[in-house]
Amino acid sequence: MPLDHYVTLGRSGLRVSPFALGAMTFGEDPGGAGCSVEESEKILATYLDLGGNFVDTANFYTNGHSEKILGDFFAARPGRREHVVLASKFFGNLFPGDPNGGGAGRTSITAQLDATLRRLQTDYLDLYWLHNWDRHTPIEETLRTLDDLVRAGKIRYLGFSNTPAWVTAQAQTMALLRGWTPLIALQVEYSLLARTVEGELAPLALDQGMALVPWSPLRNGFLSGKYRRNAEVTDSARTAFVGGPSEDEYTVINAVASVADELGTSSAAVSLAWLRARQGTVVPIVGARRVEHLRNNLAALEVTLTPEHLHLLDEVSAPTLNYPAPMHGAQRAMLQFAGTTVDGQPSVVYPPLLQSAVRY
């Protein structure tokens, strides 16, 4: 499946590539995790030339430099921007000391979008993400502001990122009932080493027809194939900040490597292929600091995991989910109505103690 075999992003008419290109690494930063303007443009050009059309950034990535690199690139190539799904995020405060410099209030959203559009040298965004939940701003204020900006033609579609499921559900319900622009996608941390999203957010997205757009699908590079037990990693700019994998994580890493060896591909490709095989629409964000990193990740488009491979990876990476998620999974039979069958699931009789708990 090449990059130009597009999928529909959630319950919308927006068609995107099966992998988005993340621009968080575009622009050099003090931490050394970014790349030069020249290399950023090579990565972007490679992705677009291969048929990719979904580019994701944020206002505070490399302190705004990421957006400027994208803006300069498309400005130098007239007509190219209109054929790209360009997404950015708001929330981060680029003005220390100004309490309205970030967040999700009406004043800050409007100012942040205007600044983003200037850096990107465009009149509109195809997709605008709330980057994080602003617990100090009523969600209805955020939604109404975003809907106003959609109606003004500055934004086409909306999504949430890093926001609790209960807030997201409240926001989506409010938008639908009030005739405001609904959410079409959730950008979430999701990988074989980070599956707690499956407790609340993934089921919500599936129920509401929202796409999942995973960030860090290789878990800070842990699933890239560079990491092995008792081996030093020299080609990872993030290692100094996040440390190395835990012993439990190495168990998953080794299982991924065994599947990759069997298929004659990379651990990164297997990890990304596993994500794309999840239920619903899942469009991982792939980032890169060099063109070869991008090409290695896109090899996942040629990987098809067998049911046996998927079962192995599912089992070895099974997450521990917070209550009440476990009661809706393996223990769901305990909650069937005694003496009946519901939705084809046979029921069991409650143990005496549980009967008392249910009765009272």
DONUMAR-218038 format. One record per residue (C-alpha): x, y, z. Coordinates in Angstrom, 2 decimals. Layout:
DONUMAR-218038
atom xx: X, yy: Y, zz: Z
...
This chain:
DONUMAR-218038
atom xx: 0.00, yy: 0.00, zz: 0.00
atom xx: 1.78, yy: 3.19, zz: -1.15
atom xx: 1.30, yy: 6.61, zz: 0.39
atom xx: -1.17, yy: 7.61, zz: -2.30
atom xx: -3.67, yy: 4.92, zz: -1.27
atom xx: -5.62, yy: 7.35, zz: 0.86
atom xx: -7.96, yy: 6.76, zz: 3.77
atom xx: -10.80, yy: 8.93, zz: 5.02
atom xx: -9.98, yy: 10.68, zz: 8.26
atom xx: -12.78, yy: 9.82, zz: 10.63
atom xx: -16.36, yy: 10.77, zz: 9.85
atom xx: -15.43, yy: 13.40, zz: 7.28
atom xx: -14.65, yy: 13.87, zz: 3.63
atom xx: -10.95, yy: 14.53, zz: 4.30
atom xx: -8.72, yy: 12.00, zz: 2.57
atom xx: -5.20, yy: 11.49, zz: 3.87
atom xx: -2.23, yy: 9.20, zz: 3.37
atom xx: -1.98, yy: 6.09, zz: 5.57
atom xx: 0.98, yy: 7.72, zz: 7.34
atom xx: 1.23, yy: 11.37, zz: 8.32
atom xx: 4.58, yy: 13.15, zz: 8.29
atom xx: 5.39, yy: 14.68, zz: 11.66
atom xx: 7.37, yy: 17.93, zz: 11.52
atom xx: 8.33, yy: 18.09, zz: 15.19
atom xx: 11.96, yy: 17.52, zz: 14.19
atom xx: 11.99, yy: 20.30, zz: 11.61
atom xx: 14.37, yy: 23.01, zz: 12.79
atom xx: 17.32, yy: 22.80, zz: 15.10
atom xx: 16.69, yy: 23.19, zz: 18.81
atom xx: 18.95, yy: 23.38, zz: 21.90
atom xx: 18.26, yy: 19.74, zz: 22.72
atom xx: 19.69, yy: 18.53, zz: 19.43
atom xx: 16.61, yy: 16.47, zz: 18.51
atom xx: 15.82, yy: 18.49, zz: 15.40
atom xx: 17.41, yy: 18.76, zz: 11.98
atom xx: 18.57, yy: 21.52, zz: 9.67
atom xx: 16.37, yy: 23.43, zz: 7.27
atom xx: 18.03, yy: 21.67, zz: 4.34
atom xx: 17.42, yy: 18.19, zz: 5.76
atom xx: 13.87, yy: 19.11, zz: 6.77
atom xx: 13.07, yy: 20.14, zz: 3.23
atom xx: 14.59, yy: 16.91, zz: 1.86
atom xx: 12.43, yy: 14.84, zz: 4.21
atom xx: 9.32, yy: 16.80, zz: 3.27
atom xx: 10.03, yy: 16.61, zz: -0.46
atom xx: 10.64, yy: 12.85, zz: -0.25
atom xx: 7.36, yy: 12.29, zz: 1.57
atom xx: 5.38, yy: 14.40, zz: -0.90
atom xx: 7.06, yy: 12.88, zz: -3.96
atom xx: 6.10, yy: 9.41, zz: -2.72
atom xx: 2.45, yy: 10.46, zz: -2.68
atom xx: 2.12, yy: 11.61, zz: 0.93
atom xx: -0.31, yy: 14.45, zz: 1.61
atom xx: -0.74, yy: 14.73, zz: 5.42
atom xx: 1.77, yy: 16.96, zz: 7.24
atom xx: 1.48, yy: 17.61, zz: 10.98
atom xx: 3.18, yy: 20.27, zz: 13.09
atom xx: 2.48, yy: 22.53, zz: 16.11
atom xx: 2.97, yy: 26.16, zz: 16.97
atom xx: 5.71, yy: 25.51, zz: 19.54
atom xx: 7.69, yy: 22.82, zz: 17.69
atom xx: 11.26, yy: 24.15, zz: 17.65
atom xx: 9.80, yy: 27.41, zz: 18.95
atom xx: 7.81, yy: 28.08, zz: 15.78
atom xx: 10.65, yy: 27.21, zz: 13.41
atom xx: 8.91, yy: 24.03, zz: 12.22
atom xx: 5.93, yy: 26.00, zz: 10.95
atom xx: 8.20, yy: 28.56, zz: 9.28
atom xx: 10.15, yy: 25.84, zz: 7.46
atom xx: 6.91, yy: 24.42, zz: 6.11
atom xx: 5.67, yy: 27.85, zz: 5.13
atom xx: 8.86, yy: 28.74, zz: 3.27
atom xx: 8.85, yy: 25.37, zz: 1.48
atom xx: 5.32, yy: 25.73, zz: 0.12
atom xx: 5.70, yy: 29.44, zz: -0.64
atom xx: 8.62, yy: 28.56, zz: -2.93
atom xx: 6.46, yy: 26.02, zz: -4.75
atom xx: 3.26, yy: 27.75, zz: -5.88
atom xx: 0.23, yy: 25.49, zz: -6.11
atom xx: 1.71, yy: 22.73, zz: -3.95
atom xx: 0.16, yy: 23.73, zz: -0.63
atom xx: -3.43, yy: 23.36, zz: -1.92
atom xx: -2.87, yy: 19.64, zz: -2.44
atom xx: -1.56, yy: 18.99, zz: 1.06
atom xx: -3.53, yy: 18.36, zz: 4.23
atom xx: -1.73, yy: 20.74, zz: 6.57
atom xx: -2.33, yy: 20.37, zz: 10.30
atom xx: -1.07, yy: 22.31, zz: 13.29
atom xx: -1.82, yy: 22.56, zz: 17.00
atom xx: -2.51, yy: 25.26, zz: 19.56
atom xx: -2.13, yy: 25.46, zz: 23.33
atom xx: 1.59, yy: 26.03, zz: 23.94
atom xx: 2.55, yy: 29.46, zz: 25.24
atom xx: 5.31, yy: 31.08, zz: 23.21
atom xx: 5.23, yy: 34.24, zz: 25.34
atom xx: 6.44, yy: 33.57, zz: 28.90
atom xx: 4.83, yy: 35.94, zz: 31.35
atom xx: 1.71, yy: 36.46, zz: 29.25
atom xx: -1.14, yy: 34.39, zz: 30.78
atom xx: -3.10, yy: 34.69, zz: 27.52
atom xx: -0.19, yy: 33.71, zz: 25.31
atom xx: -1.33, yy: 30.09, zz: 25.27
atom xx: -4.17, yy: 27.84, zz: 26.32
atom xx: -7.59, yy: 27.31, zz: 24.80
atom xx: -9.52, yy: 30.51, zz: 25.53
atom xx: -11.04, yy: 32.64, zz: 22.77
atom xx: -8.35, yy: 35.33, zz: 22.88
atom xx: -5.46, yy: 32.90, zz: 22.89
atom xx: -6.83, yy: 30.55, zz: 20.21
atom xx: -7.44, yy: 33.44, zz: 17.82
atom xx: -3.97, yy: 34.89, zz: 18.39
atom xx: -2.26, yy: 31.50, zz: 18.11
atom xx: -4.02, yy: 30.66, zz: 14.84
atom xx: -3.18, yy: 34.02, zz: 13.30
atom xx: 0.50, yy: 33.55, zz: 14.21
atom xx: 0.50, yy: 29.99, zz: 12.85
atom xx: -1.05, yy: 31.08, zz: 9.56
atom xx: 1.60, yy: 33.81, zz: 9.21
atom xx: 4.43, yy: 31.35, zz: 9.79
atom xx: 2.90, yy: 28.81, zz: 7.41
atom xx: 2.14, yy: 31.54, zz: 4.85
atom xx: -1.34, yy: 30.18, zz: 4.22
atom xx: -4.91, yy: 31.42, zz: 4.62
atom xx: -6.27, yy: 28.28, zz: 6.27
atom xx: -5.46, yy: 25.04, zz: 8.06
atom xx: -6.97, yy: 21.76, zz: 6.94
atom xx: -6.93, yy: 20.43, zz: 10.49
atom xx: -6.43, yy: 22.25, zz: 13.79
atom xx: -5.70, yy: 20.29, zz: 16.96
atom xx: -6.22, yy: 21.23, zz: 20.58
atom xx: -2.77, yy: 20.10, zz: 21.76
atom xx: -3.72, yy: 19.61, zz: 25.39
atom xx: -6.67, yy: 20.05, zz: 27.69
atom xx: -6.97, yy: 23.52, zz: 29.20
atom xx: -8.68, yy: 22.80, zz: 32.50
atom xx: -8.97, yy: 26.55, zz: 33.22
atom xx: -11.17, yy: 27.25, zz: 30.18
atom xx: -14.76, yy: 26.02, zz: 29.73
atom xx: -14.84, yy: 23.50, zz: 26.92
atom xx: -17.82, yy: 25.30, zz: 25.36
atom xx: -15.69, yy: 28.44, zz: 24.96
atom xx: -13.01, yy: 26.46, zz: 23.14
atom xx: -15.51, yy: 24.72, zz: 20.88
atom xx: -17.47, yy: 27.86, zz: 20.03
atom xx: -14.28, yy: 29.72, zz: 19.16
atom xx: -13.10, yy: 26.89, zz: 16.92
atom xx: -16.51, yy: 26.70, zz: 15.23
atom xx: -16.38, yy: 30.45, zz: 14.58
atom xx: -12.97, yy: 30.02, zz: 12.96
atom xx: -14.26, yy: 27.19, zz: 10.79
atom xx: -17.16, yy: 29.37, zz: 9.67
atom xx: -14.67, yy: 32.17, zz: 8.94
atom xx: -12.79, yy: 29.82, zz: 6.60
atom xx: -9.56, yy: 29.75, zz: 8.61
atom xx: -9.93, yy: 26.10, zz: 9.65
atom xx: -11.50, yy: 23.15, zz: 7.81
atom xx: -11.57, yy: 20.34, zz: 10.43
atom xx: -10.99, yy: 19.90, zz: 14.18
atom xx: -9.28, yy: 17.36, zz: 16.42
atom xx: -8.20, yy: 16.91, zz: 20.04
atom xx: -4.90, yy: 15.65, zz: 21.38
atom xx: -3.83, yy: 14.52, zz: 24.86
atom xx: -7.28, yy: 15.25, zz: 26.28
atom xx: -9.16, yy: 12.98, zz: 28.75
atom xx: -11.90, yy: 10.81, zz: 27.28
atom xx: -14.61, yy: 12.33, zz: 29.47
atom xx: -13.73, yy: 15.83, zz: 28.28
atom xx: -13.58, yy: 14.69, zz: 24.67
atom xx: -16.95, yy: 12.95, zz: 24.95
atom xx: -18.49, yy: 16.04, zz: 26.53
atom xx: -17.06, yy: 18.23, zz: 23.77
atom xx: -18.25, yy: 15.98, zz: 20.96
atom xx: -21.74, yy: 15.67, zz: 22.39
atom xx: -21.97, yy: 19.44, zz: 22.88
atom xx: -20.80, yy: 20.12, zz: 19.34
atom xx: -23.32, yy: 17.73, zz: 17.83
atom xx: -26.24, yy: 19.03, zz: 19.89
atom xx: -25.45, yy: 22.68, zz: 19.24
atom xx: -24.67, yy: 22.32, zz: 15.56
atom xx: -21.00, yy: 23.23, zz: 16.00
atom xx: -18.13, yy: 21.64, zz: 14.10
atom xx: -17.50, yy: 18.15, zz: 15.52
atom xx: -14.19, yy: 16.40, zz: 16.07
atom xx: -13.00, yy: 14.02, zz: 13.35
atom xx: -9.79, yy: 12.70, zz: 14.90
atom xx: -7.85, yy: 12.25, zz: 18.12
atom xx: -4.07, yy: 12.54, zz: 18.22
atom xx: -2.86, yy: 10.20, zz: 20.96
atom xx: 0.21, yy: 8.42, zz: 22.23
atom xx: -0.14, yy: 4.90, zz: 20.90
atom xx: 2.33, yy: 2.12, zz: 20.22
atom xx: 3.14, yy: -1.44, zz: 21.21
atom xx: 4.79, yy: 0.09, zz: 24.29
atom xx: 1.98, yy: 2.56, zz: 25.07
atom xx: -1.47, yy: 0.97, zz: 24.81
atom xx: -3.40, yy: 2.52, zz: 27.70
atom xx: -5.30, yy: 4.58, zz: 25.13
atom xx: -7.29, yy: 1.38, zz: 24.58
atom xx: -9.02, yy: 1.85, zz: 27.92
atom xx: -11.16, yy: 4.90, zz: 27.12
atom xx: -10.04, yy: 7.03, zz: 24.16
atom xx: -9.80, yy: 4.32, zz: 21.49
atom xx: -13.30, yy: 2.95, zz: 22.22
atom xx: -14.66, yy: 6.53, zz: 22.21
atom xx: -13.04, yy: 7.21, zz: 18.84
atom xx: -14.42, yy: 4.00, zz: 17.38
atom xx: -17.92, yy: 4.74, zz: 18.66
atom xx: -17.92, yy: 8.32, zz: 17.35
atom xx: -16.28, yy: 7.61, zz: 14.01
atom xx: -13.11, yy: 9.51, zz: 14.89
atom xx: -9.75, yy: 8.50, zz: 13.47
atom xx: -6.81, yy: 7.85, zz: 15.77
atom xx: -3.58, yy: 9.61, zz: 14.79
atom xx: -0.83, yy: 8.12, zz: 16.98
atom xx: 2.19, yy: 10.17, zz: 17.97
atom xx: 5.43, yy: 8.46, zz: 19.02
atom xx: 4.39, yy: 5.21, zz: 17.31
atom xx: 7.92, yy: 3.87, zz: 17.88
atom xx: 7.96, yy: 4.96, zz: 21.54
atom xx: 10.88, yy: 7.40, zz: 21.43
atom xx: 12.69, yy: 5.08, zz: 19.02
atom xx: 12.56, yy: 2.07, zz: 21.36
atom xx: 10.73, yy: 0.10, zz: 18.64
atom xx: 12.99, yy: 1.26, zz: 15.81
atom xx: 15.28, yy: -1.77, zz: 16.01
atom xx: 18.21, yy: 0.17, zz: 17.46
atom xx: 17.67, yy: -1.09, zz: 20.98
atom xx: 18.87, yy: -4.47, zz: 22.19
atom xx: 19.49, yy: -5.74, zz: 25.69
atom xx: 23.02, yy: -4.97, zz: 26.94
atom xx: 23.86, yy: -3.03, zz: 23.75
atom xx: 24.76, yy: 0.64, zz: 23.59
atom xx: 22.63, yy: 2.89, zz: 21.40
atom xx: 24.62, yy: 5.59, zz: 19.65
atom xx: 22.15, yy: 6.81, zz: 17.01
atom xx: 19.33, yy: 8.27, zz: 19.08
atom xx: 19.08, yy: 11.94, zz: 20.03
atom xx: 16.32, yy: 11.17, zz: 22.54
atom xx: 18.20, yy: 8.64, zz: 24.68
atom xx: 19.81, yy: 11.36, zz: 26.78
atom xx: 16.37, yy: 12.73, zz: 27.68
atom xx: 14.19, yy: 9.65, zz: 28.06
atom xx: 16.70, yy: 7.01, zz: 29.08
atom xx: 16.50, yy: 3.45, zz: 27.81
atom xx: 13.78, yy: 0.79, zz: 27.77
atom xx: 12.79, yy: -1.10, zz: 30.91
atom xx: 13.08, yy: -4.87, zz: 31.19
atom xx: 9.37, yy: -5.28, zz: 30.47
atom xx: 9.75, yy: -3.08, zz: 27.41
atom xx: 12.66, yy: -5.18, zz: 26.19
atom xx: 10.37, yy: -8.22, zz: 26.25
atom xx: 8.11, yy: -6.47, zz: 23.72
atom xx: 11.07, yy: -5.14, zz: 21.74
atom xx: 12.49, yy: -8.65, zz: 21.39
atom xx: 9.14, yy: -10.05, zz: 20.23
atom xx: 8.88, yy: -7.32, zz: 17.59
atom xx: 12.42, yy: -8.08, zz: 16.44
atom xx: 11.61, yy: -11.79, zz: 16.08
atom xx: 8.61, yy: -11.01, zz: 13.86
atom xx: 10.72, yy: -8.58, zz: 11.83
atom xx: 13.42, yy: -11.22, zz: 11.30
atom xx: 10.80, yy: -13.73, zz: 10.20
atom xx: 9.36, yy: -11.30, zz: 7.66
atom xx: 12.71, yy: -9.95, zz: 6.52
atom xx: 11.90, yy: -6.38, zz: 7.51
atom xx: 12.66, yy: -3.93, zz: 10.32
atom xx: 11.26, yy: -3.63, zz: 13.82
atom xx: 10.02, yy: -0.16, zz: 12.96
atom xx: 8.05, yy: -1.50, zz: 10.00
atom xx: 6.47, yy: -4.23, zz: 12.11
atom xx: 5.53, yy: -1.79, zz: 14.88
atom xx: 3.90, yy: 0.61, zz: 12.44
atom xx: 2.13, yy: -2.19, zz: 10.57
atom xx: 0.69, yy: -3.41, zz: 13.90
atom xx: -0.77, yy: 0.05, zz: 14.54
atom xx: -2.36, yy: 0.23, zz: 11.12
atom xx: -4.00, yy: -3.15, zz: 11.75
atom xx: -5.87, yy: -1.86, zz: 14.81
atom xx: -9.63, yy: -1.53, zz: 14.70
atom xx: -11.00, yy: 1.66, zz: 13.15
atom xx: -9.03, yy: 4.22, zz: 11.17
atom xx: -5.49, yy: 4.60, zz: 12.52
atom xx: -3.07, yy: 6.97, zz: 10.79
atom xx: 0.33, yy: 6.96, zz: 12.56
atom xx: 2.58, yy: 10.00, zz: 12.51
atom xx: 6.09, yy: 9.15, zz: 11.35
atom xx: 8.88, yy: 11.55, zz: 12.21
atom xx: 12.43, yy: 11.64, zz: 10.93
atom xx: 15.68, yy: 13.53, zz: 11.37
atom xx: 17.13, yy: 12.10, zz: 8.16
atom xx: 15.65, yy: 10.97, zz: 4.86
atom xx: 16.74, yy: 7.38, zz: 5.47
atom xx: 14.76, yy: 7.35, zz: 8.73
atom xx: 11.64, yy: 8.27, zz: 6.77
atom xx: 12.22, yy: 5.63, zz: 4.11
atom xx: 12.82, yy: 2.97, zz: 6.76
atom xx: 9.53, yy: 3.84, zz: 8.46
atom xx: 7.57, yy: 3.87, zz: 5.22
atom xx: 8.66, yy: 0.28, zz: 4.61
atom xx: 5.75, yy: -0.58, zz: 6.92
atom xx: 3.45, yy: 0.07, zz: 3.97
atom xx: 4.74, yy: -3.16, zz: 2.43
atom xx: 4.29, yy: -5.26, zz: 5.58
atom xx: 1.25, yy: -7.44, zz: 6.21
atom xx: 1.16, yy: -9.15, zz: 9.58
atom xx: -0.46, yy: -12.57, zz: 9.81
atom xx: -3.14, yy: -13.29, zz: 12.43
atom xx: -0.48, yy: -15.28, zz: 14.30
atom xx: 1.90, yy: -12.32, zz: 14.32
atom xx: -0.85, yy: -9.98, zz: 15.50
atom xx: -1.85, yy: -12.37, zz: 18.28
atom xx: 1.75, yy: -12.68, zz: 19.46
atom xx: 2.28, yy: -8.92, zz: 19.52
atom xx: -1.10, yy: -8.31, zz: 21.17
atom xx: -0.34, yy: -10.78, zz: 23.93
atom xx: 3.22, yy: -9.71, zz: 24.70
atom xx: 2.28, yy: -6.01, zz: 24.83
atom xx: -1.10, yy: -6.33, zz: 26.58
atom xx: -1.55, yy: -3.21, zz: 28.76
atom xx: -2.76, yy: -2.95, zz: 32.33
atom xx: -5.79, yy: -0.68, zz: 32.04
atom xx: -7.40, yy: 1.37, zz: 34.78
atom xx: -10.78, yy: 0.49, zz: 36.24
atom xx: -13.40, yy: 0.02, zz: 34.87
atom xx: -11.82, yy: -1.08, zz: 31.58
atom xx: -10.88, yy: -4.58, zz: 32.85
atom xx: -14.53, yy: -5.24, zz: 33.73
atom xx: -15.46, yy: -4.68, zz: 30.09
atom xx: -12.85, yy: -7.06, zz: 28.76
atom xx: -11.95, yy: -10.49, zz: 30.02
atom xx: -14.25, yy: -10.15, zz: 33.03
atom xx: -17.29, yy: -9.01, zz: 31.07
atom xx: -19.02, yy: -12.39, zz: 31.55
atom xx: -19.29, yy: -11.56, zz: 35.27
atom xx: -21.55, yy: -8.67, zz: 34.35
atom xx: -24.05, yy: -10.54, zz: 32.17
atom xx: -27.60, yy: -10.73, zz: 33.45
atom xx: -27.93, yy: -14.02, zz: 35.32
atom xx: -29.92, yy: -16.65, zz: 33.49
atom xx: -30.06, yy: -14.80, zz: 30.15
atom xx: -28.03, yy: -14.25, zz: 27.00
atom xx: -27.25, yy: -10.72, zz: 25.83
atom xx: -25.88, yy: -9.95, zz: 22.36
atom xx: -24.93, yy: -13.57, zz: 21.89
atom xx: -22.83, yy: -13.71, zz: 25.07
atom xx: -23.75, yy: -16.52, zz: 27.48
atom xx: -24.28, yy: -15.34, zz: 31.02
atom xx: -23.12, yy: -16.72, zz: 34.32
atom xx: -24.77, yy: -16.63, zz: 37.73
atom xx: -23.21, yy: -14.09, zz: 40.07
atom xx: -21.33, yy: -15.52, zz: 43.05
atom xx: -23.21, yy: -14.83, zz: 46.32
atom xx: -20.93, yy: -11.94, zz: 47.34
atom xx: -21.26, yy: -10.26, zz: 43.95
atom xx: -25.04, yy: -10.76, zz: 44.00
atom xx: -25.15, yy: -8.80, zz: 47.23
atom xx: -23.01, yy: -6.06, zz: 45.75
atom xx: -25.26, yy: -5.79, zz: 42.71
atom xx: -28.44, yy: -5.81, zz: 44.82
atom xx: -27.30, yy: -3.00, zz: 47.06
